Amino acid sequence: MEIIKGIQAPWVYIGAFLMAFSITALMTPVSKLIAYKVGAIDEPKARGMHSKTMPLGGGTAIYFGFIVTVLVLLPFIGNYDLKQLVGLIAGATIITTVGLLDDIYDLSPRIRVFFQVLAALIVIFTGTAFDLVSVPFVPGGIVHLGNIGKFITVIWIIGVTNAVNLIDGLDGLAAGVASIASLSLMVISILFGEPAVAGIGILLTATLAGSCIGFLPHNFNPATIFMGDTGSTFLGFTLAVISIQGLLKTYTAITVVIAAVVLGLPIFDTFFAIARRVANKRPISQGDRGHLHHRLVDKGMSHRRAVLTLYGVSAGFGIAGILVAMGDLLFAVLVVILMLAIWFLDLLVSRMRRK
């Protein structure tokens, strides 16, 4: 099959998943000690979901598992753009460092956004950006976006980075959703990725999924450590960049659509959070208890059931993204509708049991 030509032996990607899983799982207790040492601690809050002091900064273990695995197995990948990869690692390092400082010192939103823009610009200037779009009735059918594409890339990276951060409100939720999104992007890279870049795309997504799942034994309810902004912003940033680098080297429109569908859960939750805060005349950066995961728990679901339900929703979006990549848009819409119907029924049953 030409669509998988150039992809390395499966053991490379299986090895990447297992290595990232193992490194993250072993490093998480170390990150817990570091969190207490540097003061990355989360105290109980009125809108929070836990009642005791918890260590933050578990994202350092996720970051370490991802970076080490990619660097170790990179020589086994035939084709990749080293400059783009350096941009990803450099940007992710900035995001993770700022996230850790935020977990310690509670940085202002302006400082966080400044460094997110900086990380996004590094990614762009190392060669990763939306570039081409297919436009009907234009000679050749393809338009180079130029600086507009770079602007879209910055907005995309910052948006997804914060979307995953905002969904990190229940034990194991962000790590699970990010792993499902990573696996979905991996399947798309295997089936439809351009041969010249499919290998690196599969390596990155398999490694990120392994890192996320390696963190879950420590983070699933009842959690012993939180990933904090250290981990949630790293996951969001990395998913955003991978979806451009390793998804489909094709036209911008379909790339954005596929990636947006795969990441549908955090994106929609963020969209409604912004709309809710604007409607209530509150700062967009001000947290509240109106996120989807909060609502599920407040409506009667247990912590674990709410997380597992949202895993199912995320998986539904992942399947829909794969169907969009296959060109079956109608079936993708039907999957999303069916998924939402099942979710609504589950929520209704939970409310009835509570009464």
C-alpha positions, 0 to 999 in steps of 0.5 A: 500500500502506497499510503504506508510506504516509508513507515518503519517496522511496527516494533519502533512505534510499539517500543515508543509507546512502551518506553514512554509509558515506562519512563513516565510511570517511573518518573511520576513519583519523582515529580511528586517529590520535586513538587513538594520541594519547589512548592508546586502545591494545589490547595482545595478551592471552592470550585475544585473537585478535591478536599485535600492538598495535592502536589502539582507538576506531574506534567514534568514526568509526562514531558520527560517520558515524551522527550527522552523516548523521541530522542532515543528512537529518532534514529530509527525513523527514516524521514523527518524534518529535524528543524521542525522537530527542534521547534516542537521540542523547544516550544514544548520545553518553554511551555512546560517550564512556564507551566511549572512556574505557574504551578508554583507562583500562579503567574498572570494570564498575560505572562502565560499567553506571552510565552505561548505566543513565543513558543508558537512563533518558534514552531512557525519559524522552524517550518511548521505552519498552515500553508496551503488551502484548496479554493474552487474556481482558482487556477490550480485550485491551491492558494498559499496562505503566507502570513495568514497561515502563520497567524492561523497557526498561532491561534490554533496552537494557543487555542488547543494549548488552553483548551486541554488546560481548561479540561483538566478538572477531574482526576485522569481526565486530561491525560485520558482525553489527550491519549485518545486524541493522540491515538486517533491522530496516530491512526490517521497518520498510519492510514492517510499520512503522506509517506515522507512524514508518516513515520515521524507522525506515528512516532510522536503520537504513539509516544505522547499516548504512552506518556499520557497513559503512563501517568494515569496509574498515579492520576486516575481517581483517587489521584495521588498527584495532578499534572498541573499546568505543567502537564496540561499545557504541554499536552495541548501544545504538543497535540496542536503542533503534532496535528500540523506536523504529522497529521496530513501534509495536505490542504489547510482546510481539511487538516484543520477540520480533522484535527478540530474534530479529533480534539472536539471535546476540549475545543467545544468545552473551551468555546462554551466556557468563553461564551459563558463568561462573556455572557456573564460579563466575567473575565475570560481567564477567570475560572468557574464551575461551569465546565462540562466535567463539573456539570456532570458531577453536579448532576449526580455522576460519580467522579469516575463515571464522569471521567469515563463518560467523557472518555467515551465522548472523546473517543467518539470525536476521535472516530468521527475525525478518522471518518472525516479523513476517510471522506465520510462526512455524513457518517462522521456526523451520525457518529457524533449525534449517536455519541451525544444521544448516549451521553445525554441518556447516561446523564439522565439516568444519573439524575434519576438515580440521584433523586 
